[in-house]
Amino acid sequence: MASEMIYPVMPVFLTRVLGAGAVSLGIIEGAAEAVNSFLKILSGRLADRSASRRWIVIAGYSISSAVRPFTALAQSWPQVFTIRIADRMGKGVRGAPRDAMLAACAAHDRRGLVYGFHRAMDHTGAIAGPLVASAFLFLYPAGYRALFGLTIVPGAIAVLLLLFVAEGAGASGRISEAQRQHLLGGWSRLPKRFYSFLAVLAIFTLGNSTDAFLLLRFTDLGLSPAWLPIVWAALHVVKAGSSVYGGHLSDWWNRRSVIALGWGIYAAVYAGFALLDSVAALLVCFLIYGVHYGLVEGTERALIVDLTPHEVRGTAFGVYNAVTGLGAFAASALFGLIWMMAGAVYAFATGAVLAIAAALLLFVVVPRRV
């Protein structure tokens, strides 16, 4: 909730208040995700070696909650860049240990459901945040800085609630000497099929730029900034509603097909954003875009668990998140450059082509059943 109070209005704040352009937006979001991803590698390794993952997760949420409100004081886009980097550092610290904790709680035939439910709860918070932001901006138009400062409230509540979260039934305490020697082998211990999936994922991620560009497209076509948080919240309603179903679908069908279907929907939506110039039509595409998330987010994480032994799952999630984050950095920078040099149509078309290519390759490198 705290994070999503800021995200949907950030493109407008950067471009209209601070005078930044599309390239600056791409650099900020891409670099933030890259830092996030590097830290997930380290935190994933630390989670595998640690007797407790819980305190690593608490530290990550605390960092983000502490630095996010400082966006209210920013006077230039480089300052926003610094704050955003620190915010994503917190996410990088908590992400892989949290996903590994969830893996310990999930039976083999319910992994998709568990991760889908987690994503649904995340998106439920992302519904509340934009709605609060929209209500605030309708009452105080252009009151972006005050809104950013208020994020300290839900952020602090989240950290306090984490103090009541148990380590989980799957926590194993101190690792054995055999497990420790296994971990010292590094990333070479991860199976080849895991890296094959990551190679295909990297192709998709190269076209998966920050969603801030979708919001910027709306404002270019005349949608009022005050409506952006509502549009963003509506997207998360679709995400939350489809995440549990998408994860459960991968449990009884197969994860490869569910992910490919989600990537196909992504390609169709980006093609729509390239070709359509009606706000109403783009709103429909934007809501369909939420189904892509519902099918893919939990299923990808469940597939990572399927592909890797439990001793190195923290590391596996760290590497997985590094690939998606570094790809997001490259994709966002590339998207911003294409938008600036050739226009939005070509930028969105590039993302659609890469998504289709990745969906086809997925059937080559990932078996139907793991």
VOPAGU-2260 file (C-alpha; in pm, 1 decimal, decimal comma):
REM VOPAGU-2260
SITE   aa  ch    i         X         Y         Z
SITE  MET   A    0       0,0       0,0       0,0
SITE  ALA   A    1     276,0     245,3      93,2
SITE  SER   A    2     472,3     178,3    -224,2
SITE  GLU   A    3     171,4     201,3    -454,8
SITE  MET   A    4      62,1     536,3    -310,1
SITE  ILE   A    5     365,6     678,1    -492,6
SITE  TYR   A    6     418,7     468,3    -803,2
SITE  PRO   A    7     118,6     568,1   -1023,6
SITE  VAL   A    8     176,5     943,3    -980,4
SITE  MET   A    9     554,7     930,3   -1003,3
SITE  PRO   A   10     564,5     972,6   -1385,5
SITE  VAL   A   11     359,3    1292,5   -1358,5
SITE  PHE   A   12     562,8    1422,0   -1063,3
SITE  LEU   A   13     887,4    1364,7   -1252,0
SITE  THR   A   14     777,8    1507,8   -1586,0
SITE  ARG   A   15     551,5    1796,0   -1480,8
SITE  VAL   A   16     687,2    1903,0   -1142,9
SITE  LEU   A   17    1058,0    1824,5   -1172,9
SITE  GLY   A   18    1087,1    1862,1   -1550,4
SITE  ALA   A   19    1232,2    1518,4   -1623,6
SITE  GLY   A   20    1173,4    1332,5   -1952,9
SITE  ALA   A   21    1093,0     978,6   -2063,1
SITE  VAL   A   22    1462,0     882,0   -2065,0
SITE  SER   A   23    1505,0     998,5   -1703,6
SITE  LEU   A   24    1200,0     796,9   -1602,1
SITE  GLY   A   25    1344,3     487,7   -1768,4
SITE  ILE   A   26    1684,2     538,2   -1602,9
SITE  ILE   A   27    1531,9     583,3   -1256,4
SITE  GLU   A   28    1305,4     279,8   -1272,0
SITE  GLY   A   29    1554,4      60,7   -1454,6
SITE  ALA   A   30    1848,0     141,1   -1225,7
SITE  ALA   A   31    1631,0      96,1    -917,1
SITE  GLU   A   32    1531,0    -252,1   -1029,9
SITE  ALA   A   33    1892,3    -337,0   -1117,4
SITE  VAL   A   34    2011,2    -249,7    -765,5
SITE  ASN   A   35    1717,6    -442,3    -626,7
SITE  SER   A   36    1821,2    -744,5    -830,6
SITE  PHE   A   37    2188,4    -742,0    -731,2
SITE  LEU   A   38    2091,3    -733,0    -365,5
SITE  LYS   A   39    1851,6   -1022,5    -413,5
SITE  ILE   A   40    2146,7   -1237,9    -519,3
SITE  LEU   A   41    2331,9   -1152,5    -198,1
SITE  SER   A   42    2027,7   -1180,3      26,4
SITE  GLY   A   43    1933,5   -1511,5    -134,8
SITE  ARG   A   44    2277,1   -1654,6     -58,2
SITE  LEU   A   45    2255,9   -1514,1     294,9
SITE  ALA   A   46    1913,4   -1670,6     342,4
SITE  ASP   A   47    2048,1   -2013,8     246,0
SITE  ARG   A   48    2333,3   -1981,6     496,7
SITE  SER   A   49    2132,2   -1826,9     779,9
SITE  ALA   A   50    1946,0   -2006,3    1055,5
SITE  SER   A   51    1669,2   -1743,8    1030,7
SITE  ARG   A   52    1532,9   -1574,0     719,5
SITE  ARG   A   53    1273,2   -1376,2     913,0
SITE  TRP   A   54    1500,2   -1096,3    1032,9
SITE  ILE   A   55    1643,7   -1044,6     686,4
SITE  VAL   A   56    1289,2    -991,5     560,6
SITE  ILE   A   57    1211,9    -747,5     844,1
SITE  ALA   A   58    1529,6    -548,7     769,2
SITE  GLY   A   59    1432,4    -517,2     403,1
SITE  TYR   A   60    1085,4    -383,6     474,5
SITE  SER   A   61    1228,0    -142,7     733,4
SITE  ILE   A   62    1473,8      12,9     487,4
SITE  SER   A   63    1202,8      80,5     227,7
SITE  SER   A   64     957,7     218,9     482,2
SITE  ALA   A   65    1218,1     457,9     623,5
SITE  VAL   A   66    1346,3     611,3     298,6
SITE  ARG   A   67    1030,6     626,1      83,9
SITE  PRO   A   68     876,0     937,2     249,1
SITE  PHE   A   69    1186,0    1143,1     162,4
SITE  THR   A   70    1050,6    1164,5    -193,5
SITE  ALA   A   71     842,4    1452,8     -59,0
SITE  LEU   A   72    1159,4    1662,5     -24,6
SITE  ALA   A   73    1304,4    1595,4    -371,6
SITE  GLN   A   74    1381,4    1901,5    -585,9
SITE  SER   A   75    1531,6    1727,1    -890,0
SITE  TRP   A   76    1508,7    1392,5   -1063,7
SITE  PRO   A   77    1858,8    1282,3    -947,5
SITE  GLN   A   78    1733,1    1315,1    -589,5
SITE  VAL   A   79    1432,7    1098,8    -673,3
SITE  PHE   A   80    1678,3     857,8    -834,4
SITE  THR   A   81    1873,9     828,0    -507,0
SITE  ILE   A   82    1562,3     776,6    -294,7
SITE  ARG   A   83    1419,0     524,1    -535,5
SITE  ILE   A   84    1747,5     330,4    -532,9
SITE  ALA   A   85    1739,9     315,4    -152,3
SITE  ASP   A   86    1375,9     205,7    -157,2
SITE  ARG   A   87    1454,0     -77,0    -398,1
SITE  MET   A   88    1755,0    -174,9    -187,2
SITE  GLY   A   89    1509,2    -265,1      83,7
SITE  LYS   A   90    1309,2    -471,4    -162,2
SITE  GLY   A   91    1628,1    -643,1    -275,0
SITE  VAL   A   92    1713,1    -741,5      81,1
SITE  ARG   A   93    1373,4    -894,1     157,0
SITE  GLY   A   94    1263,6   -1053,0    -173,7
SITE  ALA   A   95    1459,1   -1378,7    -203,0
SITE  PRO   A   96    1442,1   -1472,4     170,2
SITE  ARG   A   97    1066,7   -1410,8     168,3
SITE  ASP   A   98    1014,4   -1630,0    -140,1
SITE  ALA   A   99    1229,1   -1904,3      16,1
SITE  MET   A  100    1018,6   -1886,9     334,9
SITE  LEU   A  101     705,6   -1934,6     125,9
SITE  ALA   A  102     859,9   -2235,9     -49,8
SITE  ALA   A  103     902,6   -2405,1     289,1
SITE  CYS   A  104     529,2   -2367,6     348,9
SITE  ALA   A  105     410,5   -2506,9      14,8
SITE  ALA   A  106     343,1   -2870,0     -74,0
SITE  HIS   A  107     451,8   -2976,2    -422,7
SITE  ASP   A  108      98,0   -2981,6    -561,3
SITE  ARG   A  109       7,1   -2642,8    -410,3
SITE  ARG   A  110     310,8   -2429,0    -489,8
SITE  GLY   A  111     135,7   -2233,8    -761,9
SITE  LEU   A  112    -157,2   -2170,2    -529,8
SITE  VAL   A  113      67,4   -2050,4    -244,9
SITE  TYR   A  114     263,2   -1808,2    -461,5
SITE  GLY   A  115     -53,3   -1697,8    -638,6
SITE  PHE   A  116    -213,5   -1619,6    -303,0
SITE  HIS   A  117      93,8   -1423,4    -199,0
SITE  ARG   A  118      75,1   -1216,1    -516,5
SITE  ALA   A  119    -298,8   -1164,2    -465,1
SITE  MET   A  120    -238,4   -1021,3    -117,5
SITE  ASP   A  121      39,2    -798,9    -252,4
SITE  HIS   A  122    -196,4    -665,6    -519,5
SITE  THR   A  123    -472,4    -613,3    -263,4
SITE  GLY   A  124    -243,5    -368,9     -86,3
SITE  ALA   A  125    -169,0    -216,4    -424,5
SITE  ILE   A  126    -541,8    -152,6    -470,7
SITE  ALA   A  127    -570,3      38,7    -144,6
SITE  GLY   A  128    -262,4     256,1    -206,2
SITE  PRO   A  129    -372,0     416,1    -534,7
SITE  LEU   A  130    -726,6     467,3    -405,7
SITE  VAL   A  131    -589,8     657,8    -108,1
SITE  ALA   A  132    -366,1     855,7    -343,8
SITE  SER   A  133    -655,0     944,1    -575,3
SITE  ALA   A  134    -878,3    1052,1    -287,4
SITE  PHE   A  135    -597,0    1271,5    -157,2
SITE  LEU   A  136    -526,5    1428,5    -497,3
SITE  PHE   A  137    -893,5    1500,5    -561,3
SITE  LEU   A  138    -903,6    1688,6    -230,1
SITE  TYR   A  139    -559,1    1847,2    -272,0
SITE  PRO   A  140    -476,9    1872,4    -644,4
SITE  ALA   A  141    -103,5    1862,5    -716,3
SITE  GLY   A  142     -34,9    1780,1    -348,7
SITE  TYR   A  143     221,1    1519,5    -448,7
SITE  ARG   A  144     476,2    1600,8    -179,8
SITE  ALA   A  145     229,9    1572,9     108,0
SITE  LEU   A  146     106,9    1242,1     -34,2
SITE  PHE   A  147     461,4    1105,9     -50,3
SITE  GLY   A  148     525,9    1208,0     309,8
SITE  LEU   A  149     214,8    1025,0     430,0
SITE  THR   A  150     353,7     691,7     309,9
SITE  ILE   A  151     544,0     672,1     636,9
SITE  VAL   A  152     220,1     565,1     810,7
SITE  PRO   A  153     139,5     238,7     626,3
SITE  GLY   A  154     513,3     166,7     598,5
SITE  ALA   A  155     557,0     179,6     975,2
SITE  ILE   A  156     247,7     -35,4    1033,4
SITE  ALA   A  157     382,8    -299,0     792,8
SITE  VAL   A  158     713,1    -324,4     978,2
SITE  LEU   A  159     536,4    -356,1    1314,2
SITE  LEU   A  160     314,0    -635,4    1182,3
SITE  LEU   A  161     619,6    -827,6    1064,6
SITE  LEU   A  162     733,5    -862,7    1425,2
SITE  PHE   A  163     442,3   -1103,9    1473,1
SITE  VAL   A  164     529,0   -1322,9    1173,1
SITE  ALA   A  165     673,9   -1661,3    1268,9
SITE  GLU   A  166     964,9   -1819,0    1084,0
SITE  GLY   A  167     735,7   -2090,6     947,8
SITE  ALA   A  168     698,3   -2463,8     985,1
SITE  GLY   A  169     953,6   -2525,6     710,5
SITE  ALA   A  170    1234,8   -2341,2     885,9
SITE  SER   A  171    1518,9   -2578,6     947,6
SITE  GLY   A  172    1725,5   -2384,9    1197,5
SITE  ARG   A  173    2100,7   -2421,8    1159,7
SITE  ILE   A  174    2209,0   -2590,6     839,3
SITE  SER   A  175    2410,6   -2911,0     845,1
SITE  GLU   A  176    2776,3   -2932,9     747,6
SITE  ALA   A  177    2681,5   -3124,4     431,5
SITE  GLN   A  178    2437,4   -2849,9     334,7
SITE  ARG   A  179    2701,7   -2586,8     408,4
SITE  GLN   A  180    2950,5   -2758,2     176,9
SITE  HIS   A  181    2678,6   -2779,4     -87,2
SITE  LEU   A  182    2616,3   -2406,8     -58,2
SITE  LEU   A  183    2986,0   -2322,6     -86,3
SITE  GLY   A  184    2971,8   -2460,6    -439,2
SITE  GLY   A  185    2796,9   -2140,7    -543,5
SITE  TRP   A  186    2569,3   -2096,5    -839,7
SITE  SER   A  187    2723,1   -2393,7   -1020,1
SITE  ARG   A  188    2508,0   -2612,4    -792,5
SITE  LEU   A  189    2191,6   -2484,5    -959,5
SITE  PRO   A  190    2061,2   -2722,2   -1232,1
SITE  LYS   A  191    2113,3   -2651,6   -1602,8
SITE  ARG   A  192    1737,9   -2657,2   -1663,2
SITE  PHE   A  193    1706,5   -2366,0   -1420,3
SITE  TYR   A  194    1953,3   -2160,2   -1625,2
SITE  SER   A  195    1780,2   -2258,9   -1949,7
SITE  PHE   A  196    1455,6   -2114,5   -1818,6
SITE  LEU   A  197    1636,2   -1799,0   -1708,1
SITE  ALA   A  198    1779,9   -1753,2   -2058,2
SITE  VAL   A  199    1429,1   -1745,9   -2205,9
SITE  LEU   A  200    1306,0   -1527,0   -1923,4
SITE  ALA   A  201    1584,0   -1278,2   -2003,8
SITE  ILE   A  202    1451,9   -1241,6   -2359,0
SITE  PHE   A  203    1103,1   -1164,2   -2232,1
SITE  THR   A  204    1233,3    -927,6   -1965,6
SITE  LEU   A  205    1430,8    -726,9   -2221,4
SITE  GLY   A  206    1096,3    -614,0   -2361,7
SITE  ASN   A  207     928,7    -581,4   -2022,3
SITE  SER   A  208     988,1    -214,7   -1939,3
SITE  THR   A  209     852,2     -35,9   -1634,8
SITE  ASP   A  210     474,6       0,1   -1620,7
SITE  ALA   A  211     528,3     371,8   -1565,6
SITE  PHE   A  212     545,9     404,8   -1945,3
SITE  LEU   A  213     191,2     269,6   -1973,2
SITE  LEU   A  214      74,6     539,1   -1732,9
SITE  LEU   A  215     269,8     802,0   -1924,3
SITE  ARG   A  216      92,3     690,8   -2242,2
SITE  PHE   A  217    -241,8     765,8   -2074,4
SITE  THR   A  218    -137,2    1119,4   -1983,7
SITE  ASP   A  219      -7,8    1177,4   -2337,1
SITE  LEU   A  220    -358,6    1097,5   -2461,8
SITE  GLY   A  221    -518,1    1342,0   -2219,3
SITE  LEU   A  222    -612,3    1143,0   -1907,7
SITE  SER   A  223    -604,4    1362,6   -1595,3
SITE  PRO   A  224    -322,8    1274,7   -1350,0
SITE  ALA   A  225    -579,4    1253,0   -1068,3
SITE  TRP   A  226    -728,3     948,1   -1240,0
SITE  LEU   A  227    -399,2     761,5   -1270,9
SITE  PRO   A  228    -407,2     608,4    -919,9
SITE  ILE   A  229    -762,6     484,8    -983,2
SITE  VAL   A  230    -656,9     328,3   -1312,1
SITE  TRP   A  231    -359,1     174,6   -1132,5
SITE  ALA   A  232    -582,1      39,7    -855,8
SITE  ALA   A  233    -818,3    -111,9   -1113,7
SITE  LEU   A  234    -523,1    -296,8   -1265,7
SITE  HIS   A  235    -441,9    -444,9    -926,1
SITE  VAL   A  236    -802,0    -555,7    -880,1
SITE  VAL   A  237    -754,7    -770,5   -1190,2
SITE  LYS   A  238    -412,5    -885,8   -1067,8
SITE  ALA   A  239    -547,1    -984,1    -726,8
SITE  GLY   A  240    -850,1   -1157,2    -876,2
SITE  SER   A  241    -649,0   -1360,3   -1125,8
SITE  SER   A  242    -334,8   -1442,6    -923,5
SITE  VAL   A  243    -482,0   -1722,0    -711,5
SITE  TYR   A  244    -652,7   -1872,6   -1015,3
SITE  GLY   A  245    -337,4   -1842,1   -1227,5
SITE  GLY   A  246    -121,3   -2011,4    -965,2
SITE  HIS   A  247    -376,1   -2287,5    -907,9
SITE  LEU   A  248    -409,9   -2337,0   -1284,2
SITE  SER   A  249     -36,6   -2407,9   -1306,3
SITE  ASP   A  250     -69,2   -2674,9   -1035,5
SITE  TRP   A  251    -310,7   -2894,7   -1233,6
SITE  TRP   A  252    -225,8   -2795,5   -1592,5
SITE  ASN   A  253     144,5   -2717,3   -1636,6
SITE  ARG   A  254     355,7   -2415,1   -1554,1
SITE  ARG   A  255     513,5   -2380,4   -1899,1
SITE  SER   A  256     179,8   -2334,3   -2075,9
SITE  VAL   A  257      46,3   -2092,2   -1814,3
SITE  ILE   A  258     356,5   -1872,1   -1840,4
SITE  ALA   A  259     345,9   -1879,2   -2222,1
SITE  LEU   A  260     -20,8   -1780,2   -2214,4
SITE  GLY   A  261      60,5   -1488,8   -1984,9
SITE  TRP   A  262     343,2   -1371,0   -2209,6
SITE  GLY   A  263     110,6   -1392,3   -2510,3
SITE  ILE   A  264    -139,5   -1165,9   -2334,0
SITE  TYR   A  265     144,7    -925,2   -2258,6
SITE  ALA   A  266     236,2    -910,7   -2628,6
SITE  ALA   A  267    -125,6    -843,4   -2727,5
SITE  VAL   A  268    -156,2    -560,8   -2474,4
SITE  TYR   A  269     166,8    -394,2   -2584,8
SITE  ALA   A  270      51,3    -421,2   -2947,2
SITE  GLY   A  271    -268,8    -246,6   -2839,8
SITE  PHE   A  272     -75,8      34,3   -2674,0
SITE  ALA   A  273     125,0      71,0   -2994,1
SITE  LEU   A  274    -172,9      84,9   -3229,0
SITE  LEU   A  275    -462,3     239,5   -3033,0
SITE  ASP   A  276    -502,8     609,4   -2956,7
SITE  SER   A  277    -825,9     605,4   -2756,0
SITE  VAL   A  278    -813,4     634,7   -2377,3
SITE  ALA   A  279   -1116,0     405,5   -2344,3
SITE  ALA   A  280    -959,9     136,3   -2562,7
SITE  LEU   A  281    -630,8     157,2   -2375,0
SITE  LEU   A  282    -816,0     123,1   -2044,9
SITE  VAL   A  283    -955,4    -210,1   -2165,1
SITE  CYS   A  284    -605,7    -322,2   -2270,9
SITE  PHE   A  285    -466,5    -206,8   -1937,8
SITE  LEU   A  286    -712,6    -418,5   -1741,9
SITE  ILE   A  287    -641,8    -722,5   -1960,9
SITE  TYR   A  288    -276,1    -658,2   -1883,0
SITE  GLY   A  289    -354,5    -751,0   -1521,4
SITE  VAL   A  290    -441,1   -1107,1   -1630,5
SITE  HIS   A  291     -85,0   -1142,1   -1759,9
SITE  TYR   A  292      43,5   -1076,2   -1407,6
SITE  GLY   A  293    -207,2   -1314,6   -1254,1
SITE  LEU   A  294     -94,4   -1598,0   -1478,1
SITE  VAL   A  295     279,3   -1535,6   -1462,1
SITE  GLU   A  296     395,4   -1397,2   -1125,9
SITE  GLY   A  297     308,1   -1688,5    -897,5
SITE  THR   A  298     366,7   -1950,6   -1165,8
SITE  GLU   A  299     722,6   -1836,0   -1236,6
SITE  ARG   A  300     809,6   -1859,1    -867,5
SITE  ALA   A  301     651,2   -2201,9    -838,3
SITE  LEU   A  302     853,3   -2315,5   -1140,5
SITE  ILE   A  303    1173,7   -2193,9    -973,6
SITE  VAL   A  304    1091,8   -2415,3    -674,5
SITE  ASP   A  305    1020,3   -2708,7    -908,8
SITE  LEU   A  306    1353,7   -2665,9   -1084,7
SITE  THR   A  307    1584,2   -2632,8    -781,9
SITE  PRO   A  308    1678,4   -2834,2    -469,0
SITE  HIS   A  309    1561,9   -2686,9    -140,0
SITE  GLU   A  310    1915,7   -2622,4      -8,1
SITE  VAL   A  311    1980,9   -2350,3    -266,1
SITE  ARG   A  312    1637,0   -2199,2    -323,4
SITE  GLY   A  313    1731,4   -1869,7    -163,3
SITE  THR   A  314    2018,0   -1843,7    -409,9
SITE  ALA   A  315    1790,7   -1952,5    -695,3
SITE  PHE   A  316    1537,4   -1681,3    -616,3
SITE  GLY   A  317    1819,0   -1429,6    -591,1
SITE  VAL   A  318    1949,4   -1520,1    -937,8
SITE  TYR   A  319    1595,3   -1526,0   -1079,1
SITE  ASN   A  320    1523,3   -1178,4    -945,4
SITE  ALA   A  321    1860,8   -1054,8   -1070,0
SITE  VAL   A  322    1775,0   -1160,2   -1424,1
SITE  THR   A  323    1435,8    -990,7   -1413,0
SITE  GLY   A  324    1576,1    -677,7   -1249,6
SITE  LEU   A  325    1873,4    -634,8   -1481,3
SITE  GLY   A  326    1643,1    -700,9   -1773,6
SITE  ALA   A  327    1407,9    -433,2   -1640,5
SITE  PHE   A  328    1696,2    -185,9   -1630,4
SITE  ALA   A  329    1794,3    -261,1   -1990,0
SITE  ALA   A  330    1432,1    -272,1   -2103,8
SITE  SER   A  331    1337,6      58,2   -1940,2
SITE  ALA   A  332    1642,1     240,2   -2074,7
SITE  LEU   A  333    1589,5      91,6   -2421,6
SITE  PHE   A  334    1217,7     170,1   -2414,6
SITE  GLY   A  335    1283,7     531,2   -2316,6
SITE  LEU   A  336    1537,4     574,1   -2595,8
SITE  ILE   A  337    1308,0     421,1   -2858,4
SITE  TRP   A  338    1020,6     639,6   -2735,9
SITE  MET   A  339    1237,0     951,7   -2761,4
SITE  MET   A  340    1391,0     870,3   -3101,0
SITE  ALA   A  341    1109,2     691,7   -3285,8
SITE  GLY   A  342     793,6     735,1   -3078,6
SITE  ALA   A  343     574,6     532,3   -2843,3
SITE  VAL   A  344     442,1     306,2   -3120,8
SITE  TYR   A  345     782,4     153,0   -3194,4
SITE  ALA   A  346     869,6     123,7   -2825,3
SITE  PHE   A  347     557,7     -77,6   -2743,2
SITE  ALA   A  348     591,1    -286,0   -3061,4
SITE  THR   A  349     942,3    -390,9   -2956,5
SITE  GLY   A  350     811,2    -522,8   -2625,8
SITE  ALA   A  351     537,3    -719,5   -2802,5
SITE  VAL   A  352     781,3    -889,1   -3042,5
SITE  LEU   A  353    1020,6    -993,7   -2765,6
SITE  ALA   A  354     733,8   -1138,2   -2559,2
SITE  ILE   A  355     614,9   -1355,2   -2849,1
SITE  ALA   A  356     968,5   -1479,1   -2914,2
SITE  ALA   A  357    1015,2   -1574,9   -2548,3
SITE  ALA   A  358     678,5   -1754,9   -2532,4
SITE  LEU   A  359     773,6   -1973,0   -2829,9
SITE  LEU   A  360    1120,0   -2052,0   -2692,3
SITE  LEU   A  361     969,3   -2153,5   -2359,6
SITE  PHE   A  362     825,8   -2467,2   -2521,0
SITE  VAL   A  363    1174,2   -2559,8   -2640,7
SITE  VAL   A  364    1371,6   -2533,7   -2314,9
SITE  VAL   A  365    1118,0   -2613,0   -2039,4
SITE  PRO   A  366     958,9   -2959,9   -2017,0
SITE  ARG   A  367     582,3   -2984,7   -1989,3
SITE  ARG   A  368     610,9   -3144,1   -1645,7
SITE  VAL   A  369     908,0   -3090,6   -1414,5
